[in-house]
Amino acid sequence: MSFKILLFLVLSSSSLFSQTDKKLITSHTEKRVVYSDSSKIKVYHNTGKSTLEDTKVAFYINGDFISNASILKTINPKKIKSLSVEKDSITINDDLYIGKIFINLVDGYQPKLISLKDFIGTHLELNDLPQIFQLDETILNVKSDDFLIDEHFIMVVSVEEIKTSEENVSVNLIRLITKTEENIKRGNTIILK
């Protein structure tokens, strides 16, 4: 629940920072699709663009500046004590940020921030195949050296070699499962066959 609140606050705060793209603004007013067993197929084309990642907002965790928003995808929402937003612009290392989001974590919790590339290098021995990353149910379209995660919030890492249909090329699908309540419950469920 607190993760949903955090995500809502971050997304709503990023929209407060002067979104001018008419496509982004109108997408919020589109009619909601209601699905049923007789629904027609709805096709979505994901352009890979995220308003959260396209909007430069300075993030601070326990007062420390974090250069990108990717950490929000793997920080444990139960460890968030407070969140505040400031609309003041700030320049850090010649980069202009149009606002600041301060995340204070519960006393005694220190996230272990690590790039996805370093995390994979620490925990896995991989072949030279191309890599596709999946975080819970989401495929990540990111550079592994730029994407930050909280290593303490990762529960399972699995690697599956997948053969593509063309030219018999294989890729490594690297799945990271976080320690959400749902994932922990699913992980502890015993299925008898």
Backbone as a printed PyTorch tensor [residue, N CA C, xyz], in Angstrom:
tensor([[[  0.8240,  -1.1910,   0.0000],
         [  0.0000,   0.0000,   0.0000],
         [  0.8650,   1.2500,   0.0000]],

        [[  1.9030,   1.2830,   0.8510],
         [  2.7440,   2.4640,   0.9120],
         [  3.5290,   2.6410,  -0.3780]],

        [[  3.8370,   1.5300,  -1.1130],
         [  4.5200,   1.6440,  -2.3940],
         [  3.6140,   2.3450,  -3.3960]],

        [[  2.3290,   2.0070,  -3.3730],
         [  1.3910,   2.6510,  -4.2800],
         [  1.2830,   4.1330,  -3.9680]],

        [[  1.2950,   4.4850,  -2.6910],
         [  1.2420,   5.8970,  -2.2950],
         [  2.4990,   6.6030,  -2.7700]],

        [[  3.6640,   5.9750,  -2.5820],
         [  4.9190,   6.5610,  -3.0340],
         [  4.8960,   6.7590,  -4.5360]],

        [[  4.4800,   5.7510,  -5.2710],
         [  4.4440,   5.8460,  -6.7160],
         [  3.4890,   6.9490,  -7.1550]],

        [[  2.3190,   7.0410,  -6.5130],
         [  1.3660,   8.1020,  -6.8320],
         [  1.9800,   9.4700,  -6.5800]],

        [[  2.6270,   9.6530,  -5.4270],
         [  3.2350,  10.9350,  -5.1040],
         [  4.3230,  11.3160,  -6.0900]],

        [[  5.1590,  10.3630,  -6.4450],
         [  6.2450,  10.6480,  -7.3770],
         [  5.6970,  10.9900,  -8.7460]],

        [[  4.7580,  10.1850,  -9.2360],
         [  4.1950,  10.4610, -10.5560],
         [  3.4150,  11.7640, -10.5740]],

        [[  2.6580,  12.0180,  -9.5190],
         [  1.9020,  13.2710,  -9.5010],
         [  2.8270,  14.4570,  -9.3320]],

        [[  3.8990,  14.3070,  -8.5700],
         [  4.8330,  15.4190,  -8.4100],
         [  5.5960,  15.6780,  -9.6960]],

        [[  5.9020,  14.6310, -10.4480],
         [  6.6060,  14.8510, -11.7150],
         [  5.6930,  15.5760, -12.7040]],

        [[  4.3860,  15.3560, -12.6070],
         [  3.4780,  16.0650, -13.5010],
         [  3.3010,  17.5180, -13.0730]],

        [[  3.5940,  17.8320, -11.8330],
         [  3.5180,  19.2110, -11.3690],
         [  4.6690,  20.0520, -11.8970]],

        [[  5.7270,  19.4120, -12.3100],
         [  6.9090,  20.1260, -12.7470],
         [  6.8240,  20.4650, -14.2290]],

        [[  5.7960,  21.1810, -14.5930],
         [  5.5850,  21.7830, -15.9070],
         [  5.6850,  20.8180, -17.0760]],

        [[  4.8570,  19.8040, -17.0860],
         [  4.7330,  18.9570, -18.2670],
         [  4.0580,  19.7720, -19.3560]],

        [[  4.6450,  19.7710, -20.5260],
         [  4.0320,  20.5190, -21.6150],
         [  3.6860,  19.6460, -22.8030]],

        [[  4.0690,  18.4080, -22.7860],
         [  3.7800,  17.4970, -23.8900],
         [  2.2790,  17.1980, -23.8900]],

        [[  1.5860,  17.6480, -24.9560],
         [  0.1250,  17.4770, -25.0070],
         [ -0.2730,  16.0100, -24.9700]],

        [[  0.5580,  15.1300, -25.5440],
         [  0.2550,  13.7000, -25.5140],
         [  0.2100,  13.1870, -24.0780]],

        [[  1.1510,  13.6510, -23.2530],
         [  1.1840,  13.2040, -21.8630],
         [ -0.0240,  13.7220, -21.1030]],

        [[ -0.3840,  14.9620, -21.3670],
         [ -1.5000,  15.5620, -20.6410],
         [ -2.8130,  14.9050, -21.0560]],

        [[ -3.0190,  14.6870, -22.3550],
         [ -4.2820,  14.1040, -22.7940],
         [ -4.4020,  12.6410, -22.4010]],

        [[ -3.2640,  11.9540, -22.2100],
         [ -3.3570,  10.5400, -21.8610],
         [ -4.0140,  10.3350, -20.5030]],

        [[ -3.9620,  11.3450, -19.6380],
         [ -4.5880,  11.2320, -18.3220],
         [ -6.1090,  11.3570, -18.4050]],

        [[ -6.6010,  11.9210, -19.5110],
         [ -8.0380,  12.1540, -19.6140],
         [ -8.7330,  11.1250, -20.4940]],

        [[ -7.9690,  10.1780, -21.0570],
         [ -8.5890,   9.1690, -21.8990],
         [ -9.5480,   8.3130, -21.0890]],

        [[-10.5670,   7.8040, -21.7980],
         [-11.5680,   6.9810, -21.1420],
         [-10.9530,   5.6560, -20.6980]],

        [[-11.2630,   5.2300, -19.5110],
         [-10.7460,   3.9790, -18.9540],
         [-11.4020,   2.7980, -19.6540]],

        [[-10.5900,   1.8030, -20.0120],
         [-11.0860,   0.5940, -20.6640],
         [-11.5360,  -0.3840, -19.5890]],

        [[-12.7310,  -0.9290, -19.7560],
         [-13.2350,  -1.9510, -18.8530],
         [-13.2020,  -3.2720, -19.6090]],

        [[-12.5320,  -4.2770, -19.0360],
         [-12.3600,  -5.5580, -19.7040],
         [-13.3940,  -6.5710, -19.2280]],

        [[-13.7620,  -7.4820, -20.1430],
         [-14.6500,  -8.5930, -19.8090],
         [-14.2460,  -9.7700, -20.6930]],

        [[-14.9330, -10.9070, -20.5320],
         [-14.5780, -12.0720, -21.3380],
         [-14.9400, -11.8890, -22.8140]],

        [[-15.7380, -10.8800, -23.1370],
         [-16.0850, -10.6110, -24.5280],
         [-15.3470,  -9.3880, -25.0850]],

        [[-14.3570,  -8.8960, -24.3620],
         [-13.6030,  -7.7180, -24.8000],
         [-12.7970,  -8.0140, -26.0560]],

        [[-12.6760,  -6.9960, -26.9040],
         [-11.7990,  -7.0930, -28.0610],
         [-10.3640,  -6.8970, -27.5780]],

        [[ -9.4250,  -7.3460, -28.3740],
         [ -8.0130,  -7.1940, -28.0210],
         [ -7.6360,  -5.7190, -28.0860]],

        [[ -7.0000,  -5.2370, -27.0630],
         [ -6.4990,  -3.8660, -27.0120],
         [ -4.9890,  -3.9370, -27.1480]],

        [[ -4.4350,  -3.2270, -28.1190],
         [ -3.0010,  -3.2600, -28.3750],
         [ -2.3990,  -1.9410, -27.9220]],

        [[ -1.3560,  -2.0330, -27.1210],
         [ -0.6180,  -0.8640, -26.6630],
         [  0.7860,  -0.9220, -27.2320]],

        [[  1.2830,   0.1790, -27.6860],
         [  2.6700,   0.2630, -28.1670],
         [  3.4670,   1.0490, -27.1470]],

        [[  4.3600,   0.3570, -26.4750],
         [  5.2010,   0.9950, -25.4750],
         [  6.3940,   1.6200, -26.1700]],

        [[  6.4930,   2.9370, -26.0740],
         [  7.6000,   3.6440, -26.7170],
         [  8.8630,   3.5940, -25.8660]],

        [[  8.7520,   3.0470, -24.6650],
         [  9.9210,   2.9730, -23.7980],
         [ 10.1620,   4.2580, -23.0380]],

        [[  9.3280,   5.2770, -23.2680],
         [  9.5200,   6.5430, -22.5830],
         [  8.6760,   6.5760, -21.3250]],

        [[  9.2630,   7.1210, -20.2920],
         [  8.5740,   7.2380, -19.0170],
         [  8.6190,   8.6960, -18.5900]],

        [[  7.4820,   9.2530, -18.2200],
         [  7.4860,  10.6480, -17.7900],
         [  8.3470,  10.8280, -16.5530]],

        [[  8.4070,   9.8180, -15.6920],
         [  9.2150,   9.9130, -14.4880],
         [ 10.6890,  10.0060, -14.8330]],

        [[ 11.1500,   9.2000, -15.7970],
         [ 12.5610,   9.2020, -16.1330],
         [ 12.9240,  10.3330, -17.0820]],

        [[ 11.9670,  10.8660, -17.8370],
         [ 12.2490,  11.9740, -18.7350],
         [ 12.2920,  13.3030, -17.9850]],

        [[ 11.6330,  13.3860, -16.8650],
         [ 11.6060,  14.5970, -16.0730],
         [ 12.7680,  14.5590, -15.0970]],

        [[ 13.6150,  15.5810, -15.1520],
         [ 14.7840,  15.5850, -14.2740],
         [ 14.3950,  16.1800, -12.9220]],

        [[ 14.2810,  15.3000, -11.9630],
         [ 13.9840,  15.6830, -10.5900],
         [ 15.1320,  15.1540,  -9.7420]],

        [[ 15.6060,  15.9720,  -8.8120],
         [ 16.6870,  15.5480,  -7.9230],
         [ 16.0830,  14.7480,  -6.7750]],

        [[ 16.5770,  13.5400,  -6.5850],
         [ 16.1120,  12.6750,  -5.5100],
         [ 17.1440,  12.6410,  -4.4010]],

        [[ 16.6570,  12.7000,  -3.1770],
         [ 17.5300,  12.6030,  -2.0100],
         [ 16.9930,  11.4910,  -1.1170]],

        [[ 17.8580,  10.5570,  -0.7750],
         [ 17.4870,   9.5140,   0.1710],
         [ 18.3050,   9.7300,   1.4230]],

        [[ 17.6200,   9.9830,   2.5240],
         [ 18.2690,  10.3170,   3.7990],
         [ 19.2670,  11.4480,   3.6210]],

        [[ 18.9210,  12.4200,   2.7580],
         [ 19.7630,  13.5900,   2.5400],
         [ 20.8340,  13.4270,   1.4830]],

        [[ 21.0440,  12.2250,   0.9900],
         [ 22.0670,  11.9890,  -0.0340],
         [ 21.4450,  12.0820,  -1.4200]],

        [[ 22.0840,  12.8580,  -2.3110],
         [ 21.6020,  13.0360,  -3.6690],
         [ 21.7350,  11.7310,  -4.4550]],

        [[ 20.6690,  11.3520,  -5.1590],
         [ 20.6610,  10.1800,  -6.0330],
         [ 20.4140,  10.7020,  -7.4410]],

        [[ 21.2680,  10.3160,  -8.3910],
         [ 21.2440,  10.9410,  -9.7110],
         [ 20.0930,  10.5150, -10.6150]],

        [[ 19.4010,   9.4210, -10.2930],
         [ 18.2850,   9.0450, -11.1660],
         [ 17.1550,   8.4050, -10.3720]],

        [[ 16.0060,   8.3170, -11.0380],
         [ 14.7860,   7.8410, -10.3880],
         [ 14.6680,   6.3310, -10.3400]],

        [[ 15.5920,   5.6120, -10.9330],
         [ 15.4700,   4.1550, -11.0110],
         [ 15.3970,   3.5050,  -9.6380]],

        [[ 16.0150,   4.0960,  -8.6410],
         [ 16.0330,   3.5090,  -7.2970],
         [ 14.6130,   3.3620,  -6.7370]],

        [[ 13.6840,   4.1860,  -7.2070],
         [ 12.3160,   4.1100,  -6.6950],
         [ 11.6460,   2.7810,  -7.0190]],

        [[ 12.1640,   2.0660,  -8.0080],
         [ 11.5670,   0.7940,  -8.3980],
         [ 11.9640,  -0.3420,  -7.4670]],

        [[ 13.0430,  -0.1610,  -6.6850],
         [ 13.4780,  -1.2590,  -5.8170],
         [ 13.6690,  -0.8480,  -4.3690]],

        [[ 13.2250,   0.3140,  -3.9840],
         [ 13.3450,   0.6800,  -2.5700],
         [ 12.1320,   0.1190,  -1.8240]],

        [[ 12.3710,  -0.4550,  -0.6810],
         [ 11.3020,  -1.0920,   0.0910],
         [ 10.3410,  -0.0180,   0.6190]],

        [[  9.0830,  -0.0230,   0.1660],
         [  8.1430,   1.0110,   0.6180],
         [  7.8770,   0.9700,   2.1170]],

        [[  8.0590,  -0.1870,   2.7510],
         [  7.8580,  -0.2740,   4.1940],
         [  8.9760,   0.4310,   4.9700]],

        [[ 10.0540,   0.7340,   4.2900],
         [ 11.1840,   1.3960,   4.9310],
         [ 11.1420,   2.9120,   4.7690]],

        [[ 10.1150,   3.4210,   4.0980],
         [  9.9930,   4.8650,   3.8980],
         [  9.2760,   5.4800,   5.0840]],

        [[  9.9550,   6.4140,   5.7280],
         [  9.3880,   7.1050,   6.8850],
         [  8.5970,   8.3330,   6.4380]],

        [[  9.1730,   9.0970,   5.4980],
         [  8.4890,  10.2960,   5.0140],
         [  8.9760,  10.6340,   3.6110]],

        [[  8.1450,  11.4310,   2.9290],
         [  8.4520,  11.8590,   1.5860],
         [  7.9870,  13.2990,   1.4540]],

        [[  8.8470,  14.1490,   0.9090],
         [  8.4390,  15.5390,   0.6940],
         [  8.9330,  16.0110,  -0.6650]],

        [[  8.2060,  16.9750,  -1.2270],
         [  8.4940,  17.4870,  -2.5560],
         [  8.7150,  18.9880,  -2.4650]],

        [[  9.7780,  19.4740,  -3.1280],
         [ 10.0320,  20.9050,  -3.2720],
         [ 10.0840,  21.2200,  -4.7490]],

        [[  9.4100,  22.2820,  -5.1640],
         [  9.3330,  22.6300,  -6.5790],
         [ 10.4790,  23.5240,  -7.0320]],

        [[ 11.3800,  23.8840,  -6.1460],
         [ 12.4900,  24.7620,  -6.5140],
         [ 13.4570,  24.0530,  -7.4410]],

        [[ 13.9150,  24.7620,  -8.4900],
         [ 14.9140,  24.2120,  -9.3930],
         [ 16.2800,  24.2410,  -8.7250]],

        [[ 17.1430,  23.3200,  -9.1390],
         [ 18.4870,  23.2360,  -8.5850],
         [ 19.4210,  22.7220,  -9.6800]],

        [[ 20.6530,  23.2250,  -9.6830],
         [ 21.6630,  22.7490, -10.6200],
         [ 22.7100,  21.9680,  -9.8380]],

        [[ 22.9480,  20.7130, -10.2790],
         [ 23.9430,  19.8500,  -9.6540],
         [ 24.8260,  19.3150, -10.7690]],

        [[ 26.1390,  19.5490, -10.6620],
         [ 27.0930,  19.0860, -11.6860],
         [ 26.6600,  19.5110, -13.0960]],

        [[ 26.2600,  20.7500, -13.2470],
         [ 25.8290,  21.3280, -14.5270],
         [ 24.5420,  20.7220, -15.0800]],

        [[ 23.8190,  19.9310, -14.3100],
         [ 22.5240,  19.3980, -14.7180],
         [ 21.4290,  20.1520, -13.9780]],

        [[ 20.4380,  20.6300, -14.7340],
         [ 19.3260,  21.3450, -14.1300],
         [ 18.2340,  20.3600, -13.7480]],

        [[ 17.8050,  20.4110, -12.4970],
         [ 16.7090,  19.5980, -11.9870],
         [ 15.5660,  20.5460, -11.6550]],

        [[ 14.3470,  20.1790, -12.0570],
         [ 13.2190,  21.1000, -11.9080],
         [ 12.4610,  20.9200, -10.6010]],

        [[ 12.9920,  20.1270,  -9.7280],
         [ 12.3770,  19.9440,  -8.4230],
         [ 13.1930,  18.9650,  -7.6050]],

        [[ 12.7970,  18.8120,  -6.3420],
         [ 13.5070,  17.9160,  -5.4310],
         [ 12.4960,  17.0380,  -4.6970]],

        [[ 12.8340,  15.7630,  -4.5770],
         [ 12.0280,  14.8370,  -3.7890],
         [ 12.9290,  14.2650,  -2.7010]],

        [[ 12.5080,  14.4440,  -1.4580],
         [ 13.2740,  13.9700,  -0.3130],
         [ 12.5780,  12.7440,   0.2680]],

        [[ 13.3160,  11.6500,   0.3240],
         [ 12.8000,  10.4140,   0.8990],
         [ 13.6100,  10.1130,   2.1400]],

        [[ 12.9320,  10.0750,   3.2800],
         [ 13.5980,   9.7020,   4.5260],
         [ 13.1520,   8.3030,   4.8940]],

        [[ 14.1350,   7.4660,   5.1730],
         [ 13.8580,   6.0760,   5.5010],
         [ 13.7780,   5.9110,   7.0120]],

        [[ 13.1840,   4.8100,   7.4460],
         [ 13.0460,   4.5570,   8.8810],
         [ 14.4340,   4.5050,   9.5190]],

        [[ 14.4770,   4.8680,  10.7840],
         [ 15.7360,   4.8980,  11.5100],
         [ 16.4030,   3.5230,  11.4780]],

        [[ 17.6760,   3.5300,  11.1990],
         [ 18.4550,   2.2960,  11.2050],
         [ 18.5100,   1.5720,   9.8730]],

        [[ 17.6730,   1.9780,   8.9080],
         [ 17.7120,   1.3030,   7.6050],
         [ 18.5820,   2.0960,   6.6490]],

        [[ 19.5620,   1.4430,   6.1020],
         [ 20.4330,   2.0520,   5.1000],
         [ 20.3770,   1.1880,   3.8420]],

        [[ 19.8210,   1.7100,   2.7320],
         [ 19.7520,   0.8960,   1.5250],
         [ 21.1530,   0.6160,   0.9890]],

        [[ 21.3110,  -0.5170,   0.3320],
         [ 22.5780,  -0.8570,  -0.3020],
         [ 22.4140,  -0.5940,  -1.7910]],

        [[ 22.7460,   0.6330,  -2.2060],
         [ 22.5630,   1.0450,  -3.5820],
         [ 23.7000,   0.5070,  -4.4390]],

        [[ 23.3150,  -0.1200,  -5.5530],
         [ 24.2870,  -0.7270,  -6.4480],
         [ 23.7080,  -0.6750,  -7.8560]],

        [[ 24.5740,  -0.4990,  -8.8470],
         [ 24.0730,  -0.5080, -10.2280],
         [ 23.6680,  -1.9320, -10.5860]],

        [[ 22.7500,  -2.0420, -11.5170],
         [ 22.3060,  -3.3550, -11.9720],
         [ 23.4850,  -4.1400, -12.5410]],

        [[ 24.3640,  -3.4630, -13.2620],
         [ 25.5420,  -4.1210, -13.8370],
         [ 26.4340,  -4.7060, -12.7370]],

        [[ 26.7100,  -3.9300, -11.6830],
         [ 27.5470,  -4.4170, -10.5830],
         [ 26.8510,  -5.5340,  -9.8090]],

        [[ 25.5400,  -5.4210,  -9.6350],
         [ 24.7730,  -6.4520,  -8.9420],
         [ 24.8790,  -7.7850,  -9.6870]],

        [[ 24.6810,  -7.7460, -11.0040],
         [ 24.7630,  -8.9560, -11.8230],
         [ 26.1820,  -9.5150, -11.7730]],

        [[ 27.1810,  -8.6520, -11.8710],
         [ 28.5710,  -9.0980, -11.8040],
         [ 28.9280,  -9.7400, -10.4780]],

        [[ 28.2980,  -9.2900,  -9.3980],
         [ 28.5630,  -9.8280,  -8.0660],
         [ 27.8960, -11.1860,  -7.8500]],

        [[ 26.6910, -11.3590,  -8.3600],
         [ 25.8900, -12.5400,  -8.0370],
         [ 25.8210, -13.6100,  -9.1240]],

        [[ 26.1900, -13.2710, -10.3560],
         [ 26.0250, -14.2220, -11.4540],
         [ 27.3030, -14.3600, -12.2780]],

        [[ 27.4880, -15.5420, -12.8340],
         [ 28.5210, -15.7570, -13.8410],
         [ 27.7840, -16.0440, -15.1420]],

        [[ 27.8350, -15.0810, -16.0560],
         [ 27.0600, -15.1880, -17.2820],
         [ 27.9540, -15.4110, -18.4910]],

        [[ 27.3490, -15.9780, -19.5390],
         [ 28.0360, -16.0780, -20.8200],
         [ 27.9550, -14.7200, -21.5120]],

        [[ 28.3900, -14.6440, -22.7400],
         [ 28.4390, -13.3720, -23.4610],
         [ 27.1670, -13.0500, -24.2340]],

        [[ 26.0800, -13.7490, -23.9480],
         [ 24.8260, -13.4970, -24.6590],
         [ 24.2620, -12.1290, -24.2810]],

        [[ 23.4800, -11.5260, -25.1820],
         [ 22.7850, -10.2760, -24.8270],
         [ 21.8730, -10.5090, -23.6180]],

        [[ 21.6230,  -9.4400, -22.8730],
         [ 20.8450,  -9.5620, -21.6380],
         [ 19.5660,  -8.7430, -21.7150]],

        [[ 18.4940,  -9.3460, -21.2190],
         [ 17.2200,  -8.6550, -21.0320],
         [ 16.9240,  -8.7280, -19.5420]],

        [[ 16.5580,  -7.5860, -18.9450],
         [ 16.3010,  -7.5450, -17.5150],
         [ 14.8070,  -7.4080, -17.2540]],

        [[ 14.3520,  -8.1310, -16.2430],
         [ 12.9600,  -8.0590, -15.8170],
         [ 12.9510,  -7.8510, -14.3100]],

        [[ 12.2280,  -6.8360, -13.8600],
         [ 12.0680,  -6.5450, -12.4410],
         [ 10.6240,  -6.8380, -12.0830]],

        [[ 10.4110,  -7.8780, -11.2690],
         [  9.0760,  -8.3950, -10.9900],
         [  8.3960,  -8.6980, -12.3300]],

        [[  7.3430,  -8.0070, -12.6800],
         [  6.6290,  -8.2980, -13.9320],
         [  6.9610,  -7.3130, -15.0470]],

        [[  7.9470,  -6.4480, -14.8350],
         [  8.2440,  -5.3900, -15.7890],
         [  9.5730,  -5.6280, -16.4950]],

        [[  9.5540,  -5.6110, -17.8200],
         [ 10.7870,  -5.6650, -18.5970],
         [ 11.4320,  -4.2840, -18.5130]],

        [[ 12.7220,  -4.2540, -18.2070],
         [ 13.4360,  -2.9930, -18.0630],
         [ 14.1300,  -2.6290, -19.3610]],

        [[ 13.8770,  -1.4460, -19.8460],
         [ 14.5520,  -0.9270, -21.0320],
         [ 15.5560,   0.1090, -20.5420]],

        [[ 16.6480,  -0.3810, -19.9480],
         [ 17.6020,   0.5020, -19.2790],
         [ 19.0300,   0.0740, -19.5880]],

        [[ 19.9560,   0.9810, -19.3320],
         [ 21.3740,   0.6440, -19.3630],
         [ 21.7210,   0.1060, -17.9770]],

        [[ 22.3040,  -1.0740, -17.9340],
         [ 22.5320,  -1.7280, -16.6400],
         [ 23.4990,  -0.9720, -15.7460]],

        [[ 24.3880,  -0.1600, -16.3160],
         [ 25.3080,   0.5830, -15.4610],
         [ 24.6940,   1.8690, -14.9130]],

        [[ 23.5450,   2.2940, -15.4610],
         [ 22.8600,   3.4980, -14.9750],
         [ 21.7160,   3.1940, -14.0150]],

        [[ 21.2230,   1.9660, -14.0140],
         [ 20.0350,   1.6150, -13.2450],
         [ 20.4450,   1.2040, -11.8310]],

        [[ 19.9760,   1.9630, -10.8270],
         [ 20.3120,   1.6700,  -9.4310],
         [ 19.2340,   0.8190,  -8.7770]],

        [[ 19.6860,  -0.1080,  -7.9190],
         [ 18.7500,  -0.9150,  -7.1430],
         [ 19.1980,  -0.9210,  -5.6890]],

        [[ 18.2500,  -1.2250,  -4.7980],
         [ 18.5550,  -1.4540,  -3.3860],
         [ 18.7280,  -2.9630,  -3.2290]],

        [[ 19.9680,  -3.3870,  -3.0880],
         [ 20.2680,  -4.8150,  -3.0320],
         [ 19.5420,  -5.5140,  -1.8920]],

        [[ 19.2550,  -4.7950,  -0.8000],
         [ 18.5500,  -5.3970,   0.3370],
         [ 17.1110,  -5.7910,   0.0000]],

        [[ 16.5430,  -5.2080,  -1.0710],
         [ 15.1440,  -5.4520,  -1.4120],
         [ 14.9790,  -6.4980,  -2.5170]],

        [[ 16.0720,  -7.1000,  -2.9510],
         [ 16.0000,  -8.1490,  -3.9680],
         [ 15.9240,  -9.4970,  -3.2670]],

        [[ 14.9130, -10.3010,  -3.6260],
         [ 14.6970, -11.6000,  -2.9840],
         [ 15.2890, -12.7390,  -3.8220]],

        [[ 15.0710, -12.7180,  -5.1380],
         [ 15.4920, -13.8110,  -6.0160],
         [ 16.0310, -13.2200,  -7.3120]],

        [[ 17.0790, -13.8530,  -7.8280],
         [ 17.5830, -13.5440,  -9.1670],
         [ 17.6140, -14.8630,  -9.9340]],

        [[ 17.0100, -14.8750, -11.1100],
         [ 17.0600, -16.0850, -11.9270],
         [ 17.4830, -15.7180, -13.3340]],

        [[ 18.1530, -16.6580, -13.9810],
         [ 18.6150, -16.4590, -15.3530],
         [ 18.0590, -17.5790, -16.2080]],

        [[ 17.5010, -17.2130, -17.3360],
         [ 16.9780, -18.1980, -18.2700],
         [ 17.4890, -17.8550, -19.6630]],

        [[ 18.1020, -18.8360, -20.3170],
         [ 18.5440, -18.6200, -21.6880],
         [ 17.3600, -18.8840, -22.6080]],

        [[ 17.0400, -17.8950, -23.4210],
         [ 15.8810, -17.9740, -24.3050],
         [ 16.3610, -17.9060, -25.7450]],

        [[ 15.9140, -18.8570, -26.5390],
         [ 16.2440, -18.8480, -27.9660],
         [ 15.2060, -18.0030, -28.6950]],

        [[ 15.6900, -17.0880, -29.5140],
         [ 14.7870, -16.2640, -30.3070],
         [ 14.3780, -17.0430, -31.5460]],

        [[ 13.3490, -16.5890, -32.1980],
         [ 12.8330, -17.3220, -33.3580],
         [ 13.6670, -17.0990, -34.6030]],

        [[ 14.3910, -16.0120, -34.6410],
         [ 15.1650, -15.7190, -35.8400],
         [ 16.6270, -16.0880, -35.6520]],

        [[ 17.1860, -16.7350, -36.6310],
         [ 18.6100, -17.0530, -36.7040],
         [ 19.1240, -17.8200, -35.5010]],

        [[ 18.2350, -18.4280, -34.7440],
         [ 18.6310, -19.2540, -33.6000],
         [ 19.5520, -18.5220, -32.6280]],

        [[ 19.2750, -17.2540, -32.3820],
         [ 20.0520, -16.4400, -31.4580],
         [ 19.4560, -16.5930, -30.0660]],

        [[ 20.3130, -16.6340, -29.0620],
         [ 19.8450, -16.7460, -27.6770],
         [ 20.1240, -15.4690, -26.9170]],

        [[ 19.3100, -15.2250, -25.8930],
         [ 19.5200, -14.1030, -24.9780],
         [ 19.3490, -14.6150, -23.5560]],

        [[ 19.9460, -13.9110, -22.6150],
         [ 19.7520, -14.2140, -21.1970],
         [ 18.6360, -13.3350, -20.6560]],

        [[ 17.5820, -13.9480, -20.1480],
         [ 16.5390, -13.2130, -19.4420],
         [ 16.8930, -13.2760, -17.9620]],

        [[ 17.1960, -12.1160, -17.3950],
         [ 17.5960, -12.0300, -15.9900],
         [ 16.4300, -11.4270, -15.2250]],

        [[ 15.8140, -12.2480, -14.3680],
         [ 14.6490, -11.8050, -13.5910],
         [ 15.0850, -11.4750, -12.1740]],

        [[ 14.6870, -10.2990, -11.7110],
         [ 14.9060,  -9.9000, -10.3330],
         [ 13.5450,  -9.8070,  -9.6640]],

        [[ 13.3790, -10.5080,  -8.5670],
         [ 12.1230, -10.4950,  -7.8180],
         [ 12.3790,  -9.7520,  -6.5110]],

        [[ 11.5540,  -8.7430,  -6.2390],
         [ 11.7250,  -7.9370,  -5.0340],
         [ 10.9960,  -8.5610,  -3.8510]],

        [[ 11.2850,  -8.0420,  -2.6760],
         [ 10.7070,  -8.5740,  -1.4350],
         [  9.3860,  -7.8840,  -1.0840]],

        [[  8.4740,  -7.8050,  -2.0500],
         [  7.1470,  -7.2770,  -1.7280],
         [  6.3870,  -8.3450,  -0.9580]],

        [[  5.3460,  -7.9410,  -0.2600],
         [  4.5320,  -8.9070,   0.4850],
         [  3.9990,  -9.9980,  -0.4440]],

        [[  3.5170,  -9.5900,  -1.6140],
         [  2.9630, -10.5410,  -2.5710],
         [  4.0210, -11.5380,  -3.0450]],

        [[  5.2270, -11.0420,  -3.3530],
         [  6.2910, -11.9360,  -3.8170],
         [  6.7580, -12.8850,  -2.7140]],

        [[  6.8220, -12.4000,  -1.4840],
         [  7.2190, -13.2550,  -0.3630],
         [  6.1800, -14.3480,  -0.1460]],

        [[  4.8980, -13.9530,  -0.1980],
         [  3.8230, -14.9310,  -0.0370],
         [  3.8850, -15.9730,  -1.1450]],

        [[  4.0630, -15.5290,  -2.3900],
         [  4.1510, -16.4370,  -3.5230],
         [  5.3780, -17.3430,  -3.3950]],

        [[  6.4940, -16.7960,  -2.9300],
         [  7.7090, -17.5720,  -2.7620],
         [  7.5970, -18.6370,  -1.6950]],

        [[  6.7710, -18.3950,  -0.6820],
         [  6.6020, -19.3340,   0.4130],
         [  5.4620, -20.3300,   0.1870]],

        [[  4.7480, -20.1860,  -0.9150],
         [  3.6430, -21.0820,  -1.2150],
         [  4.1740, -22.3990,  -1.7540]],

        [[  3.6930, -23.4840,  -1.2010],
         [  4.0800, -24.8250,  -1.6540],
         [  2.9950, -25.3250,  -2.5930]],

        [[  3.4270, -25.7000,  -3.7940],
         [  2.4840, -26.2090,  -4.7760],
         [  2.7250, -27.7020,  -4.9450]],

        [[  1.6880, -28.4910,  -4.7060],
         [  1.7850, -29.9300,  -4.8790],
         [  1.2860, -30.3140,  -6.2580]],

        [[  2.0550, -31.1540,  -6.9370],
         [  1.6500, -31.5770,  -8.2850],
         [  1.3350, -33.0390,  -8.2930]]])
